[in-house]
Amino acid sequence: MSMNEVSYKVSGMSCAHCADAITRSLNALPGIDAVAVDIATGTVRVSGSGSAEDIRAAVAEAGYEVVHA
């Protein structure tokens, strides 16, 4: 299993509900091993073998936007 870790800057997160929504959406993707959301910095750290395109789409589906990877 490939283990990559990438951080994404995500706009629109402001509370624990936001973090939960993004975490659930990303954990549903194949190949994702771990998700860590830092609301204070607006950063989402993803570990696993998921594609950047799928990660961006999952964040958008949760109602947020990746603004920088």
Residue pairs with C-beta under 8 A, 6 or more apart in sequence:
1 33
1 49
2 48
2 49
3 33
3 47
3 48
3 49
4 47
4 48
4 49
5 45
5 46
5 47
6 45
6 46
6 52
6 55
6 69
7 43
7 44
7 45
7 46
7 69
8 43
8 44
8 45
8 46
8 55
8 56
8 59
8 66
8 68
8 69
9 42
9 43
9 66
9 67
9 68
9 69
10 22
10 42
10 43
10 44
10 59
10 64
10 65
10 66
10 67
11 42
11 64
11 65
11 67
12 18
12 63
12 64
12 65
13 19
13 22
13 37
13 39
13 42
13 64
14 39
15 39
16 39
18 37
18 39
18 64
19 37
19 39
21 62
21 63
21 64
22 35
22 37
22 44
22 58
22 59
22 62
22 64
23 35
23 37
24 62
25 58
25 59
25 61
25 62
26 32
26 35
26 44
26 46
26 50
26 55
26 58
26 59
27 35
28 58
29 50
29 54
29 55
29 58
30 50
31 48
31 49
31 50
31 51
32 46
32 47
32 48
32 50
32 55
33 47
33 48
33 49
34 45
34 46
34 47
34 48
35 44
35 45
35 46
35 47
36 44
36 45
37 43
37 44
37 45
38 44
38 45
44 59
44 66
46 55
52 69
55 66
56 66
59 65
59 66
60 66
